Amino acid sequence: MREIHPVISLVSFVVLTAFVALGGLANILIGALLLGFLYIKLDHQAWPAAWRLLRRMRWLFLSIAVIYLWLTPGVPLIPVPVAFAPWLPTVDGLWQGGLRIAALVVIVSAASLLLHVTPREQILAALCWLLMPLGAVGIPHERFAVRAALTLGAVAEVQGQVRGALAAVPAKARPLARIAGVTAAIFAGVMQEAEASPCTAITLPAQSSPSLPQWGIPLLLFAVMAATRQLGW
């Protein structure tokens, strides 16, 4: 199987996530089926990383479920007198909340797979290649790539500081005290790291242009997702 060009992988990811985020159930199902095939076909080791990332987002999923279930007007899930209806979750809330959670699961899984099969440096080089047309209007596209590289590097460092801060705060501490202690430790660590970090040069690998046939991958994906969206569900 010929290796997919990083630019094609990044463009395909953008097309998939855009349709999944803005589309309905049909787009989400197509995206989930495609990702399931890719996880099985490309790399069996990619799923554990995606599962860890999804587990970290469980509280976000729970928050979305609560907001949609109780704040979306509609028919109550359980038949009750009218006086009690505003206090119960609704059928519409269950449907809308389920769609949003399913879309997030697909998007996070796609991002995890992209990061797993494509090195970070190649992703940044592909991003810089895609932004090259901005140079024609006087916008320095290199700055966007450099900022993306710095952001990704900072995320990795902050994750290590978060783990260290969580280990330093007593587990038996009150929830608010624990949150305050971790936040203060992370803030102090970030400020100290920012003051001590020297200026370093960021070098991105040269990115070649993808072959013309490979552009058929995102175009086919766009056509399938656009046609699926016309189903109206």
C-alpha positions, 0 to 999 in steps of 0.5 A: 500500500502506497504511503499517503502524503502528509498534505493529503492526510491533513486535508482529508482530516479537515474534510472529515471533521468539518462534515462530522461537526456540521452534518447529521447522523449519516455523516457521523456514521460514515465517519465512524465506519471509515475510521473503524476501517482505518484503525483495523487496516493501518495500525492496530496500536493506534486504538489504545492511544485514542481510547486514553484520549477519549477517557480523558474527555469523559467529563466533557461528554458528561457535561454535554449530556447533562446540558442537552438532556435538561436544557433542550425543550421537548417531550419528557423521556418519562411520561409525567404530569405537566407540572413535573415535565420541566425537571426531566430530560427530554427526547430531543435533548437525548437525540441532540446530545447523543449526536454531539457526543458521537461527533466529538468521539469521531473527531477525537478518534480521527485526530488521534489516528492522524497524530499516530500515523503521521509524525508531528514534524510532517504535519507542521510541514504539511500545514506550512505547505497548505498555507503557502498561498497566503504569502502571495497576499503578504501574509507570512505563512511560516509564522502560523506553522511556527506558532503551531509547533510552539503550541504543540511543544508547550502542550506536551510540557504542560501535560508533564507539569499537570501530572507532577502537580497532581502527584504533589497535591494530597489525594485526600485534600478537598476538591476545591483545595486540590483544584486550587493547588494544582492550578497554582503549581501549573501556573508557577511552573509555566511562568518559570519555564517561560522565563528560563527557556532560551530562544531556539530555532525551529526547523521544519522538513522540506515538504514536497507536493503530493502526487495528483492521483492522491488528491482523489482521496480528499475529493472522494471523501468530500463527495461521499460526505456531501452526498450523505448529508443530502439524506437529511438525517 
